């Protein structure tokens, strides 16, 4: 990885322009596109997002970055490209789009990556160690035997649920040097513990069929397709058309984004289930 000398950032304020900052040597190996940083701005500090890394900059009066916020980039390059497209297509400042992409807790630098404690068994656990431990601490020995059977590291919470042991017993093994506990960053998944069952499409009426055909025709010819506005009163069946169109897109190896308004009339749980089950059945 080439160490960047400068970065171009967009700060969390409506100034409608990008700014260049120098990268201190201590941060050069950790900073990248999509990173969140704290930078000097006028007479105070401001939070910003890195849009690009640079070898040189023609800007005058460049000041160094103050700090790196978090352990890694919070936005991928593809998301940043999406943000720029949205800014140009909808004629709105890039700062406004960034506020939509970044969760509030990230914008305020209140939290970074979610972390979880992961159990790493040692390369080889000696049977004699287990036998000696069983004489002094039988519960620890029993937990150590379960850990020895792991084929790969496991989140501590998952292991304790599976074995019905407590955190104190696990920590005792780590203190003895028999296992290793590490805090590792994980991606947040609000549906990680949910199971989705594939469901069949509902039968469409004539107007829904006509609308869905228009959408599928656009999916078949993306180069010439234009934006489509589906008009209908509440309860007219628009959501079913969305879901069946998404299924068609997934079957063709495409992707889809569903924006659900936060109103009680929208059947959000069923929508999530249908989309997730469609993904499962076509992947």
C-alpha positions as CSV (number, residue, x, y, z in Angstrom):
1,X,0.0,0.0,0.0
2,X,1.4,3.4,-1.0
3,X,1.4,5.9,1.8
4,X,-0.6,9.0,0.8
5,X,1.0,12.4,1.3
6,X,-2.3,14.3,0.9
7,X,-6.0,13.6,1.1
8,X,-9.0,15.4,-0.4
9,X,-11.9,15.5,2.0
10,X,-15.5,16.7,2.3
11,X,-16.2,18.2,5.7
12,X,-19.5,17.9,7.4
13,X,-20.5,21.4,6.7
14,X,-22.3,23.1,3.8
15,X,-19.3,24.8,2.2
16,X,-19.9,23.0,-1.2
17,X,-16.2,22.4,-2.0
18,X,-13.6,19.8,-1.3
19,X,-10.4,20.6,0.7
20,X,-6.9,19.2,0.7
21,X,-4.9,18.2,3.8
22,X,-1.5,16.7,4.4
23,X,-1.2,13.3,6.0
24,X,1.1,13.0,9.1
25,X,3.6,10.1,8.8
26,X,2.0,8.4,11.8
27,X,-1.4,8.1,10.0
28,X,-0.2,7.4,6.5
29,X,-0.5,3.6,6.7
30,X,-3.9,3.7,8.2
31,X,-5.8,6.3,6.2
32,X,-7.6,5.6,3.0
33,X,-10.6,6.5,0.8
34,X,-13.7,6.4,2.9
35,X,-11.9,7.1,6.2
36,X,-13.4,9.5,8.7
37,X,-10.9,12.2,9.9
38,X,-10.8,15.2,12.2
39,X,-9.3,18.3,10.4
40,X,-8.6,21.9,11.2
41,X,-11.2,24.2,9.6
42,X,-10.8,27.9,10.1
43,X,-10.4,28.4,13.8
44,X,-11.9,25.1,15.0
45,X,-11.9,21.3,14.2
46,X,-14.3,19.6,11.9
47,X,-15.2,16.0,11.0
48,X,-14.7,15.0,7.4
49,X,-14.7,12.0,5.0
50,X,-11.7,11.2,2.7
51,X,-12.7,11.2,-0.9
52,X,-9.3,10.7,-2.5
53,X,-5.7,10.1,-1.7
54,X,-3.1,12.3,-3.4
55,X,0.7,12.3,-4.1
56,X,0.7,16.1,-4.5
57,X,-1.6,19.1,-4.1
58,X,-1.5,22.6,-5.6
59,X,-3.6,24.0,-2.8
60,X,-2.0,26.7,-0.7
61,X,-1.8,26.9,3.0
62,X,-2.3,23.1,3.5
63,X,-2.6,22.0,7.1
64,X,-2.2,18.5,8.4
65,X,-5.0,16.1,9.5
66,X,-5.5,16.2,13.3
67,X,-6.7,12.6,13.8
68,X,-8.1,9.5,12.2
69,X,-11.6,8.6,13.5
70,X,-12.2,4.9,13.8
71,X,-10.1,2.0,12.8
72,X,-11.0,1.7,9.1
73,X,-12.9,3.3,6.2
74,X,-16.6,3.7,6.9
75,X,-17.5,4.1,3.2
76,X,-16.4,2.0,0.3
77,X,-15.2,3.5,-3.0
78,X,-18.4,2.3,-4.7
79,X,-20.6,4.1,-2.1
80,X,-18.6,7.3,-2.6
81,X,-19.2,7.0,-6.4
82,X,-22.9,6.6,-5.7
83,X,-22.8,9.7,-3.5
84,X,-21.2,11.8,-6.3
85,X,-23.7,10.5,-8.8
86,X,-26.6,11.4,-6.5
87,X,-25.2,14.8,-5.9
88,X,-25.0,15.4,-9.7
89,X,-28.2,13.7,-10.6
90,X,-30.4,15.4,-8.0
91,X,-28.5,18.7,-8.0
92,X,-27.8,18.8,-4.3
93,X,-24.6,19.4,-2.4
94,X,-22.3,16.4,-1.8
95,X,-22.4,17.2,1.9
96,X,-26.2,16.6,1.9
97,X,-25.8,13.2,0.3
98,X,-23.1,12.3,2.8
99,X,-25.4,13.0,5.7
100,X,-27.8,10.4,4.2
101,X,-25.1,7.8,3.7
102,X,-23.5,8.1,7.2
103,X,-25.4,7.1,10.3
104,X,-25.8,9.8,12.9
105,X,-23.5,8.1,15.4
106,X,-20.8,7.9,12.7
107,X,-21.2,11.5,11.8
108,X,-20.8,12.5,15.4
109,X,-17.9,10.2,16.0
110,X,-19.7,8.6,18.9
111,X,-19.0,5.0,17.8
112,X,-16.9,3.2,15.2
113,X,-17.0,-0.4,14.2
114,X,-19.0,-2.8,16.3
115,X,-16.6,-5.1,18.1
116,X,-17.1,-8.5,19.6
117,X,-14.9,-10.7,21.8
118,X,-13.6,-13.7,19.8
119,X,-12.2,-16.9,21.3
120,X,-9.0,-18.2,19.6
121,X,-7.9,-21.6,20.7
122,X,-4.2,-22.2,20.9
123,X,-2.5,-24.2,18.1
124,X,-2.5,-27.3,20.3
125,X,-4.0,-27.9,23.7
126,X,-2.2,-30.6,25.7
127,X,-4.4,-33.3,27.1
128,X,-2.2,-33.3,30.3
129,X,-3.1,-29.7,30.7
130,X,-6.7,-30.5,30.6
131,X,-6.3,-33.3,33.1
132,X,-4.4,-31.2,35.6
133,X,-6.9,-28.4,35.2
134,X,-9.8,-30.8,35.9
135,X,-8.4,-31.5,39.3
136,X,-8.4,-27.8,40.3
137,X,-11.1,-26.3,38.2
138,X,-13.4,-28.9,36.5
139,X,-15.7,-26.3,34.9
140,X,-12.7,-24.6,33.2
141,X,-11.4,-28.0,32.1
142,X,-14.8,-28.8,30.5
143,X,-14.9,-25.5,28.7
144,X,-11.3,-25.9,27.5
145,X,-12.2,-29.3,26.0
146,X,-15.1,-27.7,24.1
147,X,-12.8,-24.9,22.8
148,X,-10.2,-27.5,21.7
149,X,-12.8,-29.0,19.4
150,X,-13.3,-25.7,17.5
151,X,-12.2,-25.7,13.9
152,X,-12.0,-21.9,13.8
153,X,-12.2,-18.9,16.1
154,X,-15.7,-18.4,17.5
155,X,-17.4,-15.3,19.1
156,X,-17.3,-15.6,22.8
157,X,-21.1,-14.9,23.2
158,X,-21.9,-17.7,20.8
159,X,-19.6,-20.1,22.5
160,X,-21.0,-19.4,26.0
161,X,-24.5,-19.8,24.7
162,X,-23.6,-23.1,23.1
163,X,-21.8,-24.5,26.2
164,X,-23.8,-22.9,29.0
165,X,-20.7,-21.5,30.7
166,X,-20.2,-18.0,32.0
167,X,-17.8,-15.2,31.0
168,X,-15.9,-15.6,34.3
169,X,-14.9,-19.2,33.4
170,X,-13.8,-18.1,29.9
171,X,-11.7,-15.2,31.3
172,X,-10.0,-17.6,33.7
173,X,-8.8,-19.7,30.9
174,X,-7.4,-16.7,29.1
175,X,-5.7,-15.6,32.3
176,X,-4.0,-19.0,32.5
177,X,-2.7,-18.6,28.9
178,X,-4.7,-21.6,27.6
179,X,-6.7,-19.6,25.1
180,X,-6.6,-16.1,23.5
181,X,-9.4,-13.5,23.6
182,X,-9.4,-10.8,21.0
183,X,-11.7,-7.8,20.3
184,X,-12.4,-7.9,16.6
185,X,-14.5,-5.5,14.4
186,X,-17.6,-7.0,12.8
187,X,-20.1,-5.8,10.3
188,X,-23.4,-4.8,11.7
189,X,-26.3,-7.0,10.4
190,X,-29.7,-6.2,12.0
191,X,-31.1,-9.5,10.5
192,X,-28.2,-11.8,11.4
193,X,-30.3,-13.9,13.8
194,X,-33.4,-14.0,11.6
195,X,-34.4,-16.8,9.2
196,X,-36.3,-16.0,6.1
197,X,-38.6,-18.5,4.4
198,X,-39.1,-18.2,0.6
199,X,-42.7,-17.2,-0.3
200,X,-44.5,-17.3,-3.6
201,X,-45.6,-14.3,-5.6
202,X,-49.1,-13.1,-5.1
203,X,-51.5,-13.2,-8.1
204,X,-51.5,-9.8,-9.8
205,X,-54.5,-8.1,-11.3
206,X,-54.5,-6.8,-14.9
207,X,-53.2,-3.3,-14.0
208,X,-50.4,-4.7,-11.8
209,X,-49.4,-7.0,-14.6
210,X,-49.2,-4.1,-17.1
211,X,-47.1,-2.1,-14.6
212,X,-44.8,-5.0,-13.9
213,X,-44.3,-5.7,-17.6
214,X,-43.1,-2.1,-18.0
215,X,-40.6,-2.5,-15.2
216,X,-39.3,-5.8,-16.5
217,X,-38.9,-4.4,-20.0
218,X,-36.7,-1.6,-18.5
219,X,-34.7,-4.2,-16.7
220,X,-34.1,-6.1,-19.9
221,X,-32.8,-2.9,-21.7
222,X,-31.0,-0.8,-19.0
223,X,-29.1,1.2,-21.6
224,X,-32.3,2.8,-23.0
225,X,-34.5,2.6,-19.9
226,X,-35.8,5.7,-18.2
227,X,-36.9,6.3,-14.5
228,X,-40.4,4.8,-13.8
229,X,-42.9,6.3,-11.4
230,X,-45.5,3.8,-10.1
231,X,-48.6,5.7,-9.2
232,X,-51.4,4.3,-7.0
233,X,-53.3,5.0,-3.9
234,X,-52.5,3.3,-0.6
235,X,-53.5,-0.4,-0.7
236,X,-53.5,-0.6,-4.5
237,X,-50.7,-3.2,-4.7
238,X,-47.6,-1.2,-5.5
239,X,-45.4,-3.0,-3.0
240,X,-46.2,-6.4,-4.7
241,X,-45.0,-5.0,-8.0
242,X,-41.8,-3.7,-6.3
243,X,-41.1,-7.1,-4.8
244,X,-41.8,-9.1,-8.0
245,X,-39.6,-6.6,-9.9
246,X,-36.8,-7.1,-7.4
247,X,-37.1,-10.9,-7.8
248,X,-36.7,-10.5,-11.5
249,X,-33.6,-8.2,-11.0
250,X,-32.0,-10.7,-8.6
251,X,-32.7,-13.6,-11.0
252,X,-30.7,-11.7,-13.7
253,X,-27.8,-11.2,-11.4
254,X,-28.6,-7.5,-10.7
255,X,-29.2,-5.8,-7.3
256,X,-31.9,-3.6,-5.9
257,X,-32.4,-0.9,-3.2
258,X,-35.7,-0.7,-1.3
259,X,-36.4,2.6,0.4
260,X,-39.3,2.1,2.9
261,X,-41.0,5.2,4.3
262,X,-41.4,5.0,8.1
263,X,-45.2,5.0,8.2
264,X,-47.4,2.5,9.8
265,X,-49.3,1.7,6.6
266,X,-46.2,0.2,5.0
267,X,-45.9,-3.6,5.7
268,X,-42.1,-3.4,6.4
269,X,-41.6,-6.8,8.1
270,X,-43.2,-8.7,5.2
271,X,-41.3,-6.6,2.7
272,X,-38.0,-7.4,4.3
273,X,-38.9,-11.1,4.4
274,X,-39.9,-11.2,0.8
275,X,-36.8,-9.5,-0.4
276,X,-34.5,-11.6,1.8
277,X,-36.1,-14.8,0.7
278,X,-35.9,-13.8,-2.9
279,X,-32.1,-13.3,-2.4
280,X,-31.8,-16.6,-0.8
281,X,-33.6,-18.5,-3.5
282,X,-31.7,-16.9,-6.4
283,X,-28.1,-16.8,-5.0
